[in-house]
Amino acid sequence: VMLQLTRARNRLTTPATLTLPEIAAGGLT
């Protein structure tokens, strides 16, 4: 889980277009 959080923080620097789908996928898991 911690790894996912770190990745999420790193992806915050990426465009929201890429971040939103990944957050949704993370929420599903």
Jmol script that loads the backbone (N, CA, C; Angstrom):
load data "model"
ATOM      1  N   VAL A   1       0.846  -1.209   0.000  1.00  0.00           N
ATOM      2  CA  VAL A   1       0.000   0.000   0.000  1.00  0.00           C
ATOM      3  C   VAL A   1       0.874   1.250   0.000  1.00  0.00           C
ATOM      4  N   MET A   2       1.907   1.224   0.806  1.00  0.00           N
ATOM      5  CA  MET A   2       2.799   2.389   0.889  1.00  0.00           C
ATOM      6  C   MET A   2       3.411   2.684  -0.473  1.00  0.00           C
ATOM      7  N   LEU A   3       3.749   1.626  -1.200  1.00  0.00           N
ATOM      8  CA  LEU A   3       4.322   1.813  -2.532  1.00  0.00           C
ATOM      9  C   LEU A   3       3.326   2.527  -3.433  1.00  0.00           C
ATOM     10  N   GLN A   4       2.065   2.152  -3.335  1.00  0.00           N
ATOM     11  CA  GLN A   4       1.038   2.779  -4.164  1.00  0.00           C
ATOM     12  C   GLN A   4       0.909   4.256  -3.814  1.00  0.00           C
ATOM     13  N   LEU A   5       1.014   4.564  -2.519  1.00  0.00           N
ATOM     14  CA  LEU A   5       0.910   5.956  -2.082  1.00  0.00           C
ATOM     15  C   LEU A   5       2.070   6.776  -2.635  1.00  0.00           C
ATOM     16  N   THR A   6       3.251   6.191  -2.615  1.00  0.00           N
ATOM     17  CA  THR A   6       4.417   6.906  -3.135  1.00  0.00           C
ATOM     18  C   THR A   6       4.249   7.135  -4.623  1.00  0.00           C
ATOM     19  N   ARG A   7       3.760   6.129  -5.309  1.00  0.00           N
ATOM     20  CA  ARG A   7       3.553   6.273  -6.754  1.00  0.00           C
ATOM     21  C   ARG A   7       2.511   7.340  -7.022  1.00  0.00           C
ATOM     22  N   ALA A   8       1.467   7.358  -6.197  1.00  0.00           N
ATOM     23  CA  ALA A   8       0.407   8.355  -6.362  1.00  0.00           C
ATOM     24  C   ALA A   8       0.988   9.758  -6.208  1.00  0.00           C
ATOM     25  N   ARG A   9       1.850   9.935  -5.229  1.00  0.00           N
ATOM     26  CA  ARG A   9       2.466  11.249  -5.006  1.00  0.00           C
ATOM     27  C   ARG A   9       3.338  11.623  -6.193  1.00  0.00           C
ATOM     28  N   ASN A  10       4.073  10.640  -6.716  1.00  0.00           N
ATOM     29  CA  ASN A  10       4.935  10.904  -7.863  1.00  0.00           C
ATOM     30  C   ASN A  10       4.095  11.245  -9.087  1.00  0.00           C
ATOM     31  N   ARG A  11       2.917  10.637  -9.173  1.00  0.00           N
ATOM     32  CA  ARG A  11       2.058  10.857 -10.336  1.00  0.00           C
ATOM     33  C   ARG A  11       1.288  12.158 -10.213  1.00  0.00           C
ATOM     34  N   LEU A  12       1.350  12.764  -9.032  1.00  0.00           N
ATOM     35  CA  LEU A  12       0.685  14.059  -8.862  1.00  0.00           C
ATOM     36  C   LEU A  12       1.355  15.097  -9.756  1.00  0.00           C
ATOM     37  N   THR A  13       2.608  14.850 -10.085  1.00  0.00           N
ATOM     38  CA  THR A  13       3.339  15.774 -10.943  1.00  0.00           C
ATOM     39  C   THR A  13       2.907  15.594 -12.390  1.00  0.00           C
ATOM     40  N   THR A  14       2.295  14.447 -12.688  1.00  0.00           N
ATOM     41  CA  THR A  14       1.840  14.186 -14.054  1.00  0.00           C
ATOM     42  C   THR A  14       0.484  14.846 -14.278  1.00  0.00           C
ATOM     43  N   PRO A  15       0.090  15.010 -15.528  1.00  0.00           N
ATOM     44  CA  PRO A  15      -1.212  15.625 -15.842  1.00  0.00           C
ATOM     45  C   PRO A  15      -2.358  14.883 -15.168  1.00  0.00           C
ATOM     46  N   ALA A  16      -3.408  15.605 -14.803  1.00  0.00           N
ATOM     47  CA  ALA A  16      -4.561  14.999 -14.130  1.00  0.00           C
ATOM     48  C   ALA A  16      -5.174  13.920 -15.012  1.00  0.00           C
ATOM     49  N   THR A  17      -5.032  14.072 -16.331  1.00  0.00           N
ATOM     50  CA  THR A  17      -5.604  13.099 -17.265  1.00  0.00           C
ATOM     51  C   THR A  17      -5.024  11.720 -16.999  1.00  0.00           C
ATOM     52  N   LEU A  18      -3.735  11.669 -16.650  1.00  0.00           N
ATOM     53  CA  LEU A  18      -3.099  10.384 -16.382  1.00  0.00           C
ATOM     54  C   LEU A  18      -3.322   9.979 -14.934  1.00  0.00           C
ATOM     55  N   THR A  19      -3.441  10.963 -14.064  1.00  0.00           N
ATOM     56  CA  THR A  19      -3.565  10.671 -12.633  1.00  0.00           C
ATOM     57  C   THR A  19      -4.932  10.107 -12.272  1.00  0.00           C
ATOM     58  N   LEU A  20      -5.988  10.687 -12.828  1.00  0.00           N
ATOM     59  CA  LEU A  20      -7.352  10.258 -12.482  1.00  0.00           C
ATOM     60  C   LEU A  20      -7.596   8.780 -12.728  1.00  0.00           C
ATOM     61  N   PRO A  21      -7.279   8.254 -13.905  1.00  0.00           N
ATOM     62  CA  PRO A  21      -7.506   6.824 -14.172  1.00  0.00           C
ATOM     63  C   PRO A  21      -6.711   5.947 -13.219  1.00  0.00           C
ATOM     64  N   GLU A  22      -5.508   6.365 -12.888  1.00  0.00           N
ATOM     65  CA  GLU A  22      -4.660   5.561 -12.009  1.00  0.00           C
ATOM     66  C   GLU A  22      -5.227   5.567 -10.595  1.00  0.00           C
ATOM     67  N   ILE A  23      -5.732   6.705 -10.155  1.00  0.00           N
ATOM     68  CA  ILE A  23      -6.343   6.785  -8.822  1.00  0.00           C
ATOM     69  C   ILE A  23      -7.582   5.901  -8.780  1.00  0.00           C
ATOM     70  N   ALA A  24      -8.353   5.925  -9.865  1.00  0.00           N
ATOM     71  CA  ALA A  24      -9.560   5.097  -9.943  1.00  0.00           C
ATOM     72  C   ALA A  24      -9.172   3.626  -9.869  1.00  0.00           C
ATOM     73  N   ALA A  25      -8.116   3.257 -10.587  1.00  0.00           N
ATOM     74  CA  ALA A  25      -7.657   1.865 -10.583  1.00  0.00           C
ATOM     75  C   ALA A  25      -7.178   1.500  -9.183  1.00  0.00           C
ATOM     76  N   GLY A  26      -6.498   2.415  -8.519  1.00  0.00           N
ATOM     77  CA  GLY A  26      -6.003   2.159  -7.170  1.00  0.00           C
ATOM     78  C   GLY A  26      -7.162   2.003  -6.201  1.00  0.00           C
ATOM     79  N   GLY A  27      -8.226   2.768  -6.420  1.00  0.00           N
ATOM     80  CA  GLY A  27      -9.385   2.673  -5.545  1.00  0.00           C
ATOM     81  C   GLY A  27     -10.080   1.328  -5.720  1.00  0.00           C
ATOM     82  N   LEU A  28     -10.056   0.809  -6.955  1.00  0.00           N
ATOM     83  CA  LEU A  28     -10.698  -0.485  -7.216  1.00  0.00           C
ATOM     84  C   LEU A  28      -9.963  -1.581  -6.477  1.00  0.00           C
ATOM     85  N   THR A  29      -8.647  -1.464  -6.388  1.00  0.00           N
ATOM     86  CA  THR A  29      -7.844  -2.469  -5.701  1.00  0.00           C
ATOM     87  C   THR A  29      -7.822  -2.093  -4.227  1.00  0.00           C
TER      88      THR A  29
END
end "model"
wireframe off; spacefill off
backbone 0.3
color backbone group
